[in-house]
Amino acid sequence: MNEGSDDVQRLIFEGFGALEIGDFERALRVARELHSHGHTSAFEIEARARWDLEDRDRAIEVLKEGVQEAADQFVLWDYLASYLSDEGRFEEALQAYYRSRECTGAPTEAVDFNIAVIYQREERHERALALLDAISPTPSLPI
């Protein structure tokens, strides 16, 4: 590893650590530094910090920017869809979840479970149950 990548790894560790302990202002400072290095983890760290600081619209916008820049980063699509769903923006959330399935290594069973949650929130109960019935249990999703 070179010095630049060591610095980026240290920043990533610091940013996620700041989120873990609820130091969201520090997480935002780290995200700014990661943005300057062009690292995509900056989007996740910034969005999560903004969400927890109740800046929900900006958190969603940051994730939208992130998926434009790093379209194969499942975690960005997952947070985007989750946040949109939490804000009651169900159709946008469904689009984001369906798009997330195209990411390399996407956990499709988990995505389908989250899609079923949205259907439940929309009171489309039969569709939610049908989707849940089609999901195969996995060690990480033992339905």
LINMO-V535143 format. One record per residue. N is the residue number from 1. RES is the residue in one small letter. SS is DSSP state (@ for helix, = for strand, . for the rest). PHI is phi as a letter, one per 30 degrees, with the letter a starting at -180 (NA if undefined). D_FIRST is the distance of its C-alpha to the first C-alpha in Angstrom with 1 decimal. Layout:
# LINMO-V535143
N,RES,SS,PHI,D_FIRST + N,RES,SS,PHI,D_FIRST
This chain:
# LINMO-V535143
1,m,.,NA,0.0 + 2,n,.,c,3.8 + 3,e,@,d,6.7 + 4,g,@,d,8.1 + 5,s,@,d,6.2 + 6,d,@,d,6.4 + 7,d,@,d,9.9 + 8,v,@,d,10.7 + 9,q,@,d,10.0 + 10,r,@,d,12.2 + 11,l,@,d,14.7 + 12,i,@,e,15.0 + 13,f,@,e,15.7 + 14,e,@,d,18.1 + 15,g,@,d,19.8 + 16,f,@,d,20.6 + 17,g,@,d,21.7 + 18,a,@,d,23.9 + 19,l,@,d,25.5 + 20,e,@,d,26.1 + 21,i,@,c,28.0 + 22,g,.,i,29.8 + 23,d,.,c,28.4 + 24,f,@,d,28.5 + 25,e,@,d,28.7 + 26,r,@,d,25.4 + 27,a,@,e,24.0 + 28,l,@,d,25.4 + 29,r,@,d,23.9 + 30,v,@,d,20.4 + 31,a,@,e,21.2 + 32,r,@,e,22.2 + 33,e,@,d,18.9 + 34,l,@,d,17.1 + 35,h,@,d,19.7 + 36,s,@,d,19.0 + 37,h,.,d,15.4 + 38,g,.,i,17.1 + 39,h,.,c,15.7 + 40,t,.,d,18.4 + 41,s,@,d,18.2 + 42,a,@,e,20.0 + 43,f,@,d,23.1 + 44,e,@,d,23.3 + 45,i,@,d,22.8 + 46,e,@,d,25.2 + 47,a,@,d,27.8 + 48,r,@,d,27.9 + 49,a,@,d,28.4 + 50,r,@,d,31.0 + 51,w,@,e,32.8 + 52,d,@,d,33.0 + 53,l,.,d,34.3 + 54,e,.,i,37.0 + 55,d,.,c,35.8 + 56,r,@,d,36.1 + 57,d,@,d,36.9 + 58,r,@,d,33.9 + 59,a,@,e,31.6 + 60,i,@,d,33.0 + 61,e,@,d,32.6 + 62,v,@,d,28.9 + 63,l,@,d,28.5 + 64,k,@,d,30.6 + 65,e,@,d,28.4 + 66,g,@,d,25.3 + 67,v,@,d,27.0 + 68,q,@,d,28.0 + 69,e,@,d,24.4 + 70,a,.,b,22.8 + 71,a,.,d,25.8 + 72,d,.,c,24.1 + 73,q,.,d,22.7 + 74,f,@,e,25.3 + 75,v,@,e,24.6 + 76,l,@,d,25.7 + 77,w,@,d,28.8 + 78,d,@,d,29.6 + 79,y,@,d,29.5 + 80,l,@,e,31.5 + 81,a,@,d,34.1 + 82,s,@,d,34.4 + 83,y,@,d,34.9 + 84,l,@,d,37.4 + 85,s,@,d,39.2 + 86,d,@,d,39.4 + 87,e,.,d,40.9 + 88,g,.,i,43.5 + 89,r,.,c,42.2 + 90,f,@,d,42.6 + 91,e,@,d,42.8 + 92,e,@,d,39.6 + 93,a,@,d,37.9 + 94,l,@,d,39.3 + 95,q,@,e,38.0 + 96,a,@,d,34.5 + 97,y,@,d,34.6 + 98,y,@,d,36.0 + 99,r,@,d,33.3 + 100,s,@,d,30.6 + 101,r,.,d,31.9 + 102,e,.,d,30.6 + 103,c,.,d,26.9 + 104,t,.,e,25.0 + 105,g,.,i,25.4 + 106,a,.,d,27.7 + 107,p,.,d,29.7 + 108,t,@,e,33.1 + 109,e,@,d,35.2 + 110,a,@,d,33.7 + 111,v,@,d,34.1 + 112,d,@,d,37.7 + 113,f,@,e,38.4 + 114,n,@,d,37.3 + 115,i,@,d,39.5 + 116,a,@,d,42.4 + 117,v,@,d,41.9 + 118,i,@,d,42.4 + 119,y,@,e,45.5 + 120,q,@,d,46.7 + 121,r,@,d,46.2 + 122,e,.,d,48.2 + 123,e,.,i,50.9 + 124,r,.,c,50.4 + 125,h,@,d,50.8 + 126,e,@,d,51.9 + 127,r,@,d,49.0 + 128,a,@,d,46.6 + 129,l,@,d,48.3 + 130,a,@,d,48.3 + 131,l,@,d,44.6 + 132,l,@,d,44.0 + 133,d,@,d,46.3 + 134,a,@,d,44.2 + 135,i,.,d,40.9 + 136,s,.,d,40.0 + 137,p,.,d,38.9 + 138,t,=,b,35.3 + 139,p,.,e,33.8 + 140,s,.,d,32.1 + 141,l,=,b,35.3 + 142,p,.,d,38.3 + 143,i,.,d,41.2
